[in-house]
């Protein structure tokens, strides 16, 4: 039971780290950034490069943030910005860019599965259970990530302007807020967070050109049931991620992989606003 509880908490933390960048972009720009999966893959390969160069594995996180942020700047400027008034086209454009990123990575690194070093190796004894040290470390990392984003949105001028754009972009522009700059910075930050998430999950699995695609589906459904709230996202990750762990444990890992998507669809049918407050 203890190991199962740890699985639920750590799975929720992983899902939260994966989905925050997508949620940030969705909350401000009202589009789902389908390049999120490709950006996660980019972060995974940033971690692989640090491993191949023999660098400290912790350097994979800032390296991923840098690569993801730069890629996000280019995507926003040349692909997303001309499509602000056409959200469906923007979704299709980001999906296409995700495929392009995957192909470029394949050209550079090949199709083979590769592995990275973990910043924390081995296991830790917790409540009588021996558990992966890196999975446990992802819980405080997710907490720090959530608190950092909350502080940014609640305690800075950029956060104030971002919240104004989220609530009413037309009114925000009328008050002199440069909504275009807010969108640019938000997309850049969201892209950097996606790449960081890719770097964080690679020690738990492997790196390949399609590694971000399965995560995109779950992140997409979690964002839909969360609205634009970081708190609702954390609740969604805990509830739906916990259900995924239980189904995988007691029924089938295959069914577990479908759990988040199915439960999110049912929840949105019953309660269209999901876990977001009325």
Helices and strands as residue ranges (DSSP letters): H 2-29, H 36-52, H 59-75, I 76-80, G 81-83, H 87-109, E 123-126, E 129-132, H 133-155, H 157-167, H 169-174, H 179-202, H 211-226, H 230-250, H 253-270
